[in-house]
Amino acid sequence: MHHMMKRFGPGTALVAIKPFPLQFEHESSNEDNKKWRTELKLAQLPKNERLATKKLSEYYGKLGFRRIARTSYMVRTTEWVLPDIERLV
C-alpha cells in the first residue's frame, strides 16, 4: 500500500480503501490461485474475519487512513507525509 500511494498518489487528493483480509477471499480451484494462497501462507492467518479486519484496519491506520463513520471504508489525504515503512513493521 505504501508503494502504491507513492507511485500513484501524485495528482490525487484522496486515497480510499476497504480493508479486507486476503485469507477470506473466495478460494478458486485454479492452480495459480492455489499456489498463490500457499506462497502467502493464507491458511496460517487468523480465521476470525472480524478480528482480522480490525487488525488490518489498525495497520492501515498507521499509514494515516481514517475510518469513515458507519462504513467499512477508510480514507487518507495525499497531503499528509507518508510514514517511513521501517516504522510500520
N, C-alpha and C positions, 0 to 999 in steps of 0.2 A: 504494500500500500504506500509505504514511504517513497519507494522508487517511482511508482505510478504518479503520485502527486508532484514529484519533482519534474518528471518528464512531461506530463500533460497539464499541469497546473497553470503555467504561464498563459495569460489571456483569459482566464476564468476567474470568477469571483467566489464560487462556492463549490464544494465537493459534497455530494450526498451519497450515503451508503445505507444498506440494510444488512446489518451483521447476521450472518448465518453460518454456523459451523459446518465445514465440509463433510464431516462424518455422517451427517443426516441427509445428504443428497441421495436421490434415488440410485440404487445400485443396478447397473446395467450388466447384461450378460456379455457385453462386448469385451474382448480380451484386452484391448488397450485400456479400457476403464478399470478392469480388474488389476492390471499391472500398476496403473497409476495409484489406485487405492492402497495397494500393497506397499509401494515405494514410500508413500506418505505415512504409512502405518496408521491409517484412519481407524482400523479396528481397535487400536490400543487407546484411542481417545475416549473421554468420558461419554457415557451412554445417556446421561440426563440432559435432554435438549435445553431445558430452561436454564440450568446451571452453566452449561457450555456456552450458551448465547450470552449470558451475563458476563462470564469471564472474557469472551471475545469483545464485548462492548466496553469492558473496563480497559482492555488493551488499546482499542481504538480511541478511548478517552485520553490515553497517554499521548496520542498523536494530535490531540486537540479537538476531536469530534465531540459534539454535544447532542444529546437525545432531543428530538422534537417531541414535546409533550403529547401523551396519549397516542403515540405511534411507535412503530418498531424501527423508525429511520433515525439516522444521525447525520449531522451536517458539520462542516468546518469551512471557515472562510480561508481563502488562499492568501489573505493579507497577513495572517499570523505566520511567524517563522516556524519552520519545521524543527522539531527537536532532533538532537543527534541520535542516530539509530542505535549507537552503542549504549545509550542510557535506557533504551527500551527493553533490553533483554536481561 
